[in-house]
Amino acid sequence: MVNGETNRFVLGQERKAQAKEIMAEVMAALKEKGYNPINQLVGYFVSGDPTYITNHRGARATIRKLERDELLEVILTDFFEQLDRE
């Protein structure tokens, strides 16, 4: 924060599409390995520890293509946009 202002992260449409693709690939790899994707992703987002994400299908390298805050921004934006539509 600068001068009491809230930082705002803005992602372009291309980055949003990339984030969605990353999340889809990682979720698929986690499911294939028999993990609960939600639990594993929460562990990753909270701790920053990439070992929560399997190496299967290159998922660990894939999720690290974007910063955690960028991925979370896309997830939360989509969630709240869906709420607004209901």
Long-range contacts (C-beta under 8 A, 24 or more apart in sequence): 9-69, 9-70, 9-73, 11-70, 11-73, 11-74, 15-66, 15-70, 16-74, 16-77, 18-65, 18-66, 19-66, 19-70, 19-71, 19-73, 19-74, 19-75, 20-74, 22-62, 22-63, 22-65, 22-66, 22-71, 23-71, 23-74, 23-75, 25-57, 25-59, 25-62, 26-53, 26-59, 26-62, 26-63, 28-57, 29-53, 29-54, 29-56, 29-57, 29-58, 29-59, 29-62, 30-54, 30-56, 30-59, 32-56, 32-57, 44-68, 45-71, 45-72
